[in-house]
Amino acid sequence: MSWLEHLRTLFRPQATPVLSPQQSRQLAQWQALPACDWQQDSRRCRYLIVDVEASGLNLKQDRLISIGAVALEHNVISARDAFEVVLRQDTVSSRENILIHGISGAEQREGQEPADALLQFLAYSQHTPLVAYHAFFDQAMIARAMQQQLGLRYAPRWLDLAWLLPALFPEIYGGIVGLDKWLDAFGIQNFQRHNAISDCLATAQLLQLTLQRAAERGIHSPQGLAATERMQRNRIS
């Protein structure tokens, strides 16, 4: 079963939520945006590094708490091109969970209305290529929230550095390892682990190195990176 088929089995169709006229317009505006050209040169592309925090690791039961994102454009990380939102929670996550991500119960209760938070993310991300480390979890949590809150079948294309890095740097690690091992290997500091923006900034630096090594190997587009990731998955499976 492919990862996409697995994703579909996790989230069965639910009753369509009722959106306000303004929310419906915002959703329609995002849907009308042009698709990204995945064959464009990476040097001209805007990539979006995404990280989420959730109430746990159970894709069927746990809830999306926050989304963080940082843009990499023209291979430059822009601190001004960043996004972070906390989704309001009716029930805050456990104390143990809060100790991991640091989003307090008060912050969770006072967050943005979930539908509005997700619409803000759509407006920010547009149809930019999304990048994460172990992307399946981020992808699944966001997709489930989009379905529940907006009635949107959200299935953008993602690039996963957990597969791309060993494909392009096999001399360091030839298989899947934790994010921290790659950060240590390249001397990248993550100043606040499990903080969405901090994780994104660290991962963005890994993406910079990935794009540099990819260019050295003649891979110059998101499409080329996707093909490299696919070959690595096929090689390992």
URTACOR-V117107 format. One record per pair of residues at least 4 apart in sequence whose C-alpha atoms are under 8 Angstrom apart, sorted by the first residue. I is the first residue (numbers start at 1). J is the second residue. Records with the same first field share a line. If there is no record, write none. Layout:
I->J ; J
//
This chain:
1->5 ; 6
2->6
3->7 ; 136
4->8
5->9
6->10
7->11 ; 140
8->12
10->59 ; 60
11->60 ; 144
13->147
14->147 ; 148 ; 151
15->151
16->148 ; 150 ; 151
17->148 ; 149 ; 150 ; 151
18->150
19->23 ; 24 ; 150
20->24
21->25
22->26
23->27 ; 115 ; 116 ; 119
24->28
25->29
26->30 ; 119 ; 123
27->31 ; 119
28->32
29->33
30->122 ; 123 ; 126
33->126 ; 127
34->127
35->127
36->127 ; 128 ; 129
38->129 ; 221 ; 222 ; 223
39->221 ; 222 ; 223 ; 224
40->44 ; 45 ; 220 ; 221 ; 222
41->45 ; 220 ; 221 ; 222
42->46 ; 74 ; 75 ; 211 ; 220 ; 221 ; 222
43->73 ; 74 ; 75 ; 220
44->73 ; 74
45->73 ; 74
46->71 ; 72 ; 73 ; 74 ; 128 ; 129
47->71 ; 72 ; 73 ; 128 ; 129 ; 130 ; 131
48->69 ; 70 ; 71 ; 72 ; 125 ; 128 ; 129 ; 130 ; 131
49->69 ; 70 ; 71 ; 72 ; 130 ; 131 ; 132 ; 200 ; 203 ; 204
50->67 ; 68 ; 69 ; 70 ; 130 ; 131 ; 132 ; 138 ; 196 ; 200
51->67 ; 68 ; 69 ; 132 ; 138 ; 196 ; 197 ; 199 ; 200
52->64 ; 65 ; 66 ; 67 ; 68 ; 138 ; 141 ; 196
53->64 ; 65 ; 66 ; 67 ; 101 ; 194 ; 195 ; 196
54->62 ; 63 ; 64 ; 65 ; 66 ; 141
55->62 ; 63 ; 64 ; 65 ; 93 ; 94 ; 97
56->62 ; 63 ; 97
57->62
58->62
59->137 ; 140 ; 141
63->141 ; 145
64->87 ; 141 ; 142 ; 145
65->86 ; 87 ; 88 ; 89 ; 108
66->84 ; 85 ; 86 ; 87 ; 196
67->83 ; 84 ; 85 ; 86 ; 121 ; 196
68->82 ; 83 ; 84 ; 85 ; 196 ; 197 ; 200
69->82 ; 83 ; 84 ; 196 ; 197 ; 200
70->77 ; 78 ; 79 ; 81 ; 82 ; 83 ; 197 ; 200 ; 201 ; 204
71->77 ; 78 ; 81 ; 82 ; 204
72->76 ; 77 ; 78 ; 204
73->77 ; 78
75->208 ; 211
76->208
77->201 ; 204 ; 205
78->82
82->197
83->121 ; 124 ; 197
84->196 ; 197
85->111 ; 112 ; 117
86->107 ; 108 ; 111 ; 112 ; 117
87->108 ; 111 ; 112 ; 113 ; 114 ; 117
88->107 ; 108 ; 109 ; 110 ; 111 ; 112 ; 113 ; 114
89->108 ; 109 ; 110 ; 111
90->109
91->109
92->105 ; 108 ; 109
93->97 ; 98 ; 105
94->98
95->99
96->100
97->101
98->102 ; 103 ; 104 ; 105
100->194
101->193 ; 194 ; 195
102->194 ; 195
103->107 ; 108
104->108
105->109
106->110
107->111
112->116 ; 117
113->117
114->118 ; 149
115->119 ; 146 ; 149 ; 150
116->120
117->121
118->122 ; 146
119->123
120->124
121->125
122->126
127->156
129->156 ; 157 ; 158 ; 159 ; 222
130->156 ; 157 ; 158 ; 159
131->135 ; 158 ; 159 ; 160 ; 161
132->138 ; 158 ; 159 ; 160 ; 161 ; 203
133->160 ; 161 ; 162 ; 179 ; 203
134->138 ; 160 ; 161 ; 162
135->139 ; 158 ; 159 ; 160 ; 161 ; 162
136->140
137->141
138->142
139->143 ; 158
140->144
141->145
142->146
143->147 ; 153 ; 154 ; 155
144->148
145->149 ; 150
146->150 ; 151 ; 152 ; 153 ; 154
147->151 ; 152 ; 153 ; 154
148->152
159->225 ; 226 ; 229
160->164 ; 229
161->165 ; 207
162->166 ; 176 ; 177 ; 179
163->167 ; 175 ; 176 ; 229 ; 232 ; 233
164->168 ; 210 ; 225 ; 228 ; 229 ; 232
165->169 ; 170 ; 210
166->170 ; 172 ; 173 ; 174 ; 175 ; 176
167->174 ; 228 ; 229 ; 232
168->210 ; 213 ; 214
169->173 ; 174
170->174 ; 175
172->185
173->177
175->236
177->181 ; 182
178->182
179->183
180->184
181->185
182->186 ; 206
183->187 ; 188 ; 189 ; 190 ; 202 ; 206
184->188 ; 189
188->202 ; 205
189->202
190->198 ; 199 ; 201 ; 202
191->198
192->198 ; 199
193->198 ; 199
194->198 ; 199
195->199
196->200
197->201
198->202
199->203
200->204
201->205
202->206
203->207
204->208
205->209
206->210
207->211
208->212
209->213
210->214
211->215 ; 220
212->216
213->217
214->218 ; 219 ; 220 ; 225
215->219 ; 220
219->224 ; 225
220->224 ; 225
221->225
222->226
223->227
224->228
225->229
226->230
227->231
228->232
229->233
230->234
231->235
232->236
233->237
//
